[in-house]
């Protein structure tokens, strides 16, 4: 079932600017036992993105009412995925936003992904994507609907056997994130994570990990991260709201780079689990 502006429907106007121009935002939330995780954090990011794009966001109660309607559907499992989409609404031809656009609110409840539950324990293998991320400080950090870079990079990874995700660099050779998650590395007992001033998404789980590192006294540096610095790391992991933390055990590159699943990765996994912060 899909709700569009609170009404059950699977049809969207061909004039919607989200469809025509990617003019909008989205959030992906884990739902555990009928409770969306980190609801306020996701709505805060959505509101921030809407402000930056000049879109009037729906009220928080509107989003919540939509979720309450969807969660009453039969045959829901203990875990599901809630997707919130916001577009600027309908408009005529041309890029310029209409002055009186009425935003479109779309809410979907989806099945939990079928990836193995053991990946958080065993770790994953990643590759380096050829597709690069553009640099644009106006859009950096927000989860806007323009995801063609991730689409092309994901197609690369789908063609590789035994690879779970791909790391993406920007056009200046900085490692930014994976196709679907933020990146952290561990070096000399501290965390390094890419700066997201010009590209990438400021993930909700990334923020939770930064909070937990501060609480645990783990040094953190948000910095430019080169491939050579990545390869020299002691540990590495990916994170997002659905996977929690996936340790990286290897990178398939010209030479295969191996990582230990070390104590800082494990301590952060356990800390987030203790706080009920991971699905």
C-alpha positions in Angstrom: 0.0 0.0 0.0 1.2 3.5 -0.8 -0.3 6.7 0.6 0.0 9.9 -1.5 -1.0 13.0 0.5 -2.7 10.6 3.0 -4.8 8.8 0.4 -4.3 5.2 -0.7 -3.0 5.4 -4.3 -0.2 4.2 -6.5 -0.6 7.0 -9.1 1.4 10.2 -9.3 0.8 13.1 -11.7 3.2 13.1 -14.8 3.6 16.8 -13.9 5.1 16.1 -10.5 8.5 17.7 -10.2 9.9 14.8 -8.3 9.3 12.6 -11.3 10.4 15.2 -13.9 13.4 16.7 -12.1 14.2 14.8 -9.0 12.9 17.9 -7.2 12.5 16.5 -3.7 13.8 14.4 -0.8 13.4 11.1 0.9 14.1 9.2 4.1 14.4 5.5 4.7 13.7 4.2 8.2 13.9 0.8 9.9 10.6 -0.2 11.5 11.0 -2.7 14.4 8.0 -4.2 16.1 5.8 -1.4 14.6 8.0 1.4 15.8 10.1 3.5 13.3 13.6 3.9 14.6 15.1 7.4 15.0 11.9 9.1 13.8 12.8 12.5 15.1 16.3 12.4 13.6 14.9 11.4 10.2 12.3 14.1 10.2 14.9 16.7 11.3 17.0 15.8 8.3 14.0 15.9 6.0 13.0 19.4 7.4 16.6 20.6 6.9 16.6 19.4 3.3 13.2 20.9 2.6 14.4 24.2 4.0 17.5 24.1 1.8 15.5 23.3 -1.3 12.7 25.8 -0.5 10.0 23.2 -0.2 7.3 23.6 2.5 7.4 20.3 4.4 4.2 18.6 5.8 3.7 18.7 9.5 5.1 15.9 11.6 1.6 14.7 12.6 0.8 14.2 8.9 3.8 11.9 8.5 2.9 10.1 11.7 -0.8 9.7 10.7 0.3 8.1 7.4 2.6 5.6 9.2 -0.2 4.7 11.6 -2.5 4.0 8.7 0.1 1.8 7.0 1.2 -0.2 10.0 -2.4 -1.5 10.5 -2.1 -3.5 7.3 -2.1 -7.3 7.8 1.0 -9.6 7.4 3.5 -7.2 8.7 6.7 -8.9 10.0 8.7 -7.7 13.0 10.9 -5.6 10.8 10.0 -3.5 7.7 11.2 -0.4 5.9 9.4 2.9 5.9 10.1 5.2 3.1 9.0 8.9 3.2 9.2 10.9 0.0 8.6 14.6 -0.4 8.4 16.4 -3.8 7.9 20.0 -4.6 4.6 19.0 -6.2 3.2 19.6 -9.6 4.4 22.2 -12.1 4.5 23.1 -15.7 7.4 22.7 -18.2 10.7 24.3 -17.2 13.1 24.1 -14.3 11.9 27.2 -12.4 9.8 26.2 -9.3 6.2 27.3 -9.5 5.5 30.0 -6.9 2.5 28.2 -5.4 3.5 24.6 -5.7 1.7 22.2 -3.3 4.2 19.6 -2.1 3.5 15.9 -2.6 3.8 13.5 0.4 4.4 9.8 -0.4 4.7 7.1 2.3 5.4 3.5 1.6 5.9 0.5 3.9 8.2 -2.2 2.4 9.6 -5.6 3.2 12.9 -5.9 5.0 15.9 -6.4 2.7 16.9 -10.0 2.1 20.6 -9.6 2.9 22.2 -12.2 5.3 21.8 -11.2 8.9 25.3 -12.5 9.6 27.0 -9.6 7.7 27.3 -7.5 10.8 29.4 -10.3 12.3 31.4 -11.7 9.4 31.9 -8.4 7.5 31.7 -7.6 3.9 33.8 -7.2 0.8 33.6 -3.9 -1.2 35.0 -2.7 -4.5 35.9 0.8 -5.7 33.3 2.2 -8.1 34.3 3.9 -11.4 31.3 6.2 -11.1 32.2 9.4 -9.3 30.2 11.7 -7.1 29.9 15.3 -8.2 30.8 18.1 -5.8 28.1 20.5 -4.9 28.0 22.2 -1.5 24.4 23.3 -2.1 23.2 19.7 -2.2 25.8 18.0 -0.1 24.5 16.2 3.0 20.8 16.1 2.2 19.0 13.1 0.9 17.6 14.5 -2.3 16.0 12.5 -5.1 18.8 12.9 -7.6 20.5 9.4 -7.2 21.7 8.6 -10.7 25.3 8.4 -9.5 24.3 5.7 -7.0 22.2 4.0 -9.6 25.2 3.7 -12.0 27.6 2.7 -9.2 25.2 0.0 -7.9 25.0 -1.4 -11.4 28.7 -1.8 -11.4 28.6 -3.7 -8.1 25.8 -5.9 -9.2 28.0 -7.3 -11.9 30.7 -8.3 -9.5 30.6 -11.7 -7.7 31.1 -11.7 -4.0 31.0 -7.9 -3.6 28.5 -6.5 -1.2 28.8 -2.8 -1.8 31.0 -0.2 -3.6 32.9 2.7 -2.3 32.5 6.0 -4.2 35.0 8.8 -4.7 34.3 12.4 -5.7 35.8 14.0 -8.8 38.9 15.0 -6.8 39.7 11.4 -5.7 38.4 11.8 -2.1 36.6 8.7 -0.8 33.2 9.8 0.3 30.8 6.9 1.1 29.5 3.7 -0.4 26.5 3.4 -2.8 24.2 3.2 0.2 26.1 3.9 3.4 28.5 6.2 5.2 32.1 5.2 5.8 34.3 5.1 8.9 37.9 3.9 9.2 39.9 3.3 12.4 43.6 4.4 12.6 45.7 4.4 15.8 42.7 4.1 18.0 40.7 6.9 16.5 37.9 7.3 13.9 38.3 9.0 10.6 35.2 9.7 8.4 35.0 11.7 5.2 34.0 15.3 5.2 30.6 15.8 3.6 30.8 19.5 2.7 30.8 19.0 -1.0 29.3 15.5 -1.6 27.7 12.6 0.2 24.8 12.2 2.6 24.9 13.0 6.3 23.4 9.7 7.5 21.4 9.3 10.6 23.4 6.3 11.7 26.6 8.3 11.0 25.4 10.9 13.5 24.6 8.3 16.1 28.1 6.8 15.7 29.6 10.3 16.1 27.6 10.7 19.3 28.6 7.3 20.6 32.3 7.9 19.9 32.1 11.2 21.8 30.4 9.4 24.7 33.0 6.7 24.7 36.0 9.0 24.4 37.0 7.7 20.9 38.7 10.5 19.0 37.0 11.4 15.7 38.3 13.4 12.8 36.1 14.4 9.8 38.6 14.8 7.0 39.4 14.3 3.4 40.1 10.6 2.9 42.3 9.4 0.1 42.5 5.8 -1.1 45.9 5.4 0.3 44.7 6.5 3.7 41.8 4.1 3.4 44.2 1.2 2.6 46.4 2.1 5.5 43.5 1.9 8.0 43.4 -0.6 10.9 39.7 -1.2 10.6 36.9 0.0 8.3 33.1 -0.2 8.4 29.9 1.1 6.7 26.8 2.3 8.4 23.2 3.3 7.7 19.8 3.1 9.3 19.0 -0.4 8.0 22.3 -2.2 8.3 23.6 -0.6 11.5 27.3 -1.3 11.2 28.8 -3.6 8.6 32.6 -4.2 9.1 34.7 -4.2 5.9 37.0 -7.2 5.8 38.4 -6.6 2.3 38.5 -4.2 -0.6 38.8 -5.6 -4.1 41.2 -3.3 -5.9 44.3 -3.7 -8.0 45.7 -5.4 -4.9 43.3 -6.9 -2.5 43.3 -5.0 0.8 42.4 -6.9 4.0 41.2 -5.5 7.3 40.7 -7.0 10.8 37.3 -6.6 12.3 38.8 -4.9 15.3 37.9 -3.8 18.8 36.6 -0.3 18.0 34.2 -1.6 15.4 33.0 -4.3 17.7 32.7 -1.8 20.7 30.6 0.6 18.6 28.4 -2.3 17.4 27.8 -3.3 20.9 27.2 0.2 22.2 24.6 0.9 19.5 22.9 -2.5 20.3 22.8 -1.7 24.0 21.1 1.6 23.2 18.5 -0.1 20.9 19.8 2.1 18.1 20.2 -0.7 15.4 17.5 -2.8 13.8 
